[in-house]
Amino acid sequence: MATWNRRAALKGLVTGTAAVGTLGMSAACSAEEKPAASAPLKNNLKQSVCRWCFGKLPLEELCAAAKAMGLNGIDLVGPAEWPTLKKYGLDSPMCNGAEINLTDGFNDPKFHAQLRQRYAAMIPQVAQAGYTNLICFSGSRRGLSEEAGLANCVAGLQPLMALAAKHKVVLVMELLNSKIDHPDYQCDRTAWGVELAKRLDSEHFKLLYDIYHMQINEGDVIRTLTDHHRYIAHYHTAGVPGRHELDDTQELNYPAIMRAIQATGFQGYVAQEFMPRQADGLQSLREAVRLCDV
């Protein structure tokens, strides 16, 4: 009996299928990852874009471009700019304006009174405008243990849950990486955020799963979002490393991630939150939207 030679077999396989690898596989990838720009979006997942990433563009220009490319909303916009979104028929899928900043959050009791006042004022505004999600942050650890941070967040957020429920608004805490972009941020792992959600035990508190941030801090993106999707209200994207385009210079497989999100039955939004490197940032956005339209 001839001895099987793994190296020879692999060499033959590579040689015999070179044309397929070059033509067939590339064509398949292109068909999936770079659909025709003129084809209508499937819109199996609603998409939006974060305002701050395109801050150099006037909001009117960004809204017109977003509408033209099939986006459904603009993220991280406050009350002053909601009328402009409405003018273009765009949603505000993740509202902001009640937070103090990213570092002074609900994990520190000294900010609780100020935060409650700000959120109590903003929650009715969000509802009156016809929106649902309002962003919030844990804040920096400043030496707090994980348990102390959780307990403080519960104490700070719990009094707002009844008001949020009354107005059908969801407070959504963003998961951010503490390794590169936000050193000392406490809600930097999905498990911590999920534990907070379990303790609050309310449909009016959920998580913003930022794919970029969680790839940096913990990885295992698809398994994590699949296991914990009931606690996730919203997603953000960006390429890793660098927080730039969702292209072949970065490590995340966004079509696969989008399919996993869709498989959970997710009905919310996926927002593009990357900083374009190429001069035509709107073209980068169009390409990202197409890539995520699974």
N, C-alpha and C positions, 0 to 999 in steps of 0.2 A: 504494500500500500504506500502510495506516495506520501511523503511527509508534508503537512501543510506549512507553508512559509508565510507568516503573517506579513512580513515586510514586503515580500514579492507580491502578495495579494493586494496590499494597499497601494503599491506602486502601479500595478496593473489597473486598479480601480481609478486612480487619479488620472492615468494616461488615457484610459478608455472613455472617461467621462469628462474630459477637459472641455469639450465643446458644449456639453450640457451645462457644466458648471459656469462657463462663461456666458452662454446665451440663454439657456433655459432658466437657470436659477436666477440670474440677474434680471431676466424679464419678469419672473414671478415676483421677486422682491419689489421691482419697480411698480408692478401692477398693484401690489398691496400697499406699498409705502408712499408711492408718488402717483396717486390717481390724477386723471386729467383735470386740469384747473377749471375747465368749463363744465365738468359734470356737477349736477346738483349734489349737495351734501345729503348723506343718509339721515343725519340728525338722530341717530339712535341714542346718542348722548348729547345733551345740551352743552354748548360751549360759550364761554365768555372770555374776556381779557382784563387783566388788572391795569387800572388807570395809570399807576405810578411808573410802570415799565415804559410807557409811551408819553411821559410827562412833558416832553418837548413839543408834542403836537397839541394844538388847541383841541379842547374836548369835542367841539362840533366836528372837526376833521376826523378825529378818532371814531366818533359815533357813526359818521357817514361811511367810513371805511369798514368798520365792524359790521354794519348792516349789509353792505355790499358783498362781503365775503361770507355771509351766512351766520354770523355770530348772533347770539340771543341776548347778550347783556354785557355790562361793564362792571367789573368788581372794584371794591374799595373806593366807593364814591359816597360822599355825605349829602345831607339835605340840600345844600346850596346848588348842587349840580344835578339833582334828580330831575328837575324840569327839562333839562337838556336831553337826558336819556329818554324821557317820555316823548319828547318831540320826535325822536327817531324810532319810537316803538321798541325801545330796548329795556330790559329788566335791570334791576340792581340786585344781583344774586347774593352778594355779600356786602352789606352796608357797613360803613365805619363812621367814626366821629364821636363815639361815647368813651372810647379808651383814653387814658392819660398818655401813655406811650407803651413801648414794648417791655420796658424794664420795671415799671411801677404798676403791678397788677394785683390780682385777687389773692395771691399767696401771702401778702403782707397786710396785716390788720390796720396798719396806719393809713392805708389808702382806701379802706372799705367805705368810709362815710362819703368820700369824694366820688368814688366809683359808683356807689349806689345812687347818689344824686344824679350823676351824669347818665347812667343807664335808665333810671326811672324817667328821666326827661326824654330820652331818645326812643325808648321802646314804643310809646304811642305814635311818635312821628313815623317810625318805620312801618307800623301797621296802617296808619292813615294813608301813606303813600302806596300801599298795596304790596309791600315787600315782606320778607319773612326772616332772613338771616342777618344777625348783627354780630360782628366779630368782637372777641374779647381775648385777653392774654393772661397767662399765669403770672408773669413778671419774673425777675431774676431771683435766684435762690438766696443770695446774700447770707450764706452759711446755714440756711434751713435744711433740715433733714427732709427726705421724701415724704415721710408721714406728716411732719409738721406742715409742709407745703400743701398737702392734700387737705388736712383738717382746716387750714386757714382759707383755702379756696371754697370749701363747702360752706364755711361760716359766712364768707363774703357773698357767695352767689345764691345761697338758699333763699334769702329774703326777696330776691328778684324773680324767683320762679313763678310765683302766683301772678305777678304782673305780666310776665312773659306769656303765661298760659291764657290770661284774660284777653290779650291782644294777638294771640296766635303767632308770637314771635319766638324765634329760637336763638339763644345765645350760643355762639360757636367759638370754641377756644382753638386757636391755631397751634399745631405742632411745629416747632422750629428746631433746627439743629443748634446745639451748643458747642459743636466742634470747630466750626469755621465762621459762621455768620453772626451768631448771637451767643457769645460766651456767657455762661452762668444762667441762661434761660432754663426755667424748671420744667415746663411741659415739653420735654425734648425726646420723649419716647412714647410710642403708642400705648404701651401697657399702663403708663402713669395716667395718661389722659382717659383711658377706658376705665380705670379704677375710679377716677373722679366722677365720670359719668354714672357709673354704677352707684356711687354713694349719693349723688344728687337724685338719681332715680326719677328723672323727668324727661319727657319727650321734648322739652323746651331747652335742653342743654345737650349739645353734641360737639363733635370735633371737626376741625378743618384739617384733613390729611394732606399735607404738602409733600408731594412725591419727592421733590428735590431734597427737601430737608430730611425726610426720613430715610432716603437712600444713604445720605451722608452719616446719619447717626446710628442707624440700625440695619439697613438693607432689608432683604426678604420681603420686598414690597408686595408682591402678589399674594403670598400666603397671609401676610398681616392684614391687608385690606379685605381679603376674603373672610378671614376669621372674625373680624371686628366691624364689618360693614354696617351693622345696625346702629353703631355709635357715630357714624361718619355722615355729616350733612353736606360736605363740599370737598372738592379736590383742587389743588394747584399743581402746575407743571413747571419744569425747567430742566435744561440739560445738566448732567453731572459728569465731570466737574465744571465749574465756571458759571453756572446759571445762565447759559446762553441758549442758542437755538437747539431745537430737538432734531439735530442732524447726526451724521455718522461720525462726528468727532467726540460724541459723548456716549456713556455706557448703558443707558437705560433703553429697554425695548418698549417704546411707548405704544405701538399697536397692541402688543400682548397685554400690557397693563390696562389699556382701555377696554379690551375684550373681557378681562377679568372684572373690571368695574361693572361693565354692562351685565355680566353673568350674575352679579349679586342682585339685579333688579333695581339698581340705583336710578332714582328719578330726579336727582338734583343736577348741579352744574359741575363741569370741569373747566377751570379757568386757566388760561395761558398766563404764566407769570415769569417770563424769561426776559433778559436784557439783550436785545439784538446786537450782534456785532457788525453785521453787514450794513452798508449805508442805507439800503432800502429796508428799514425795519418792518414795514407793513408787508413786504414780500415774505420776510421771515415768518411773520404771523400767519399769512395765508398758508404757507407750507406746513406750519405746525398744526393748524386747524385741519388741513387735509389729512395729515398723518394720524391725527387722533379721531378722525371720523370713520369709525369701524362699523 
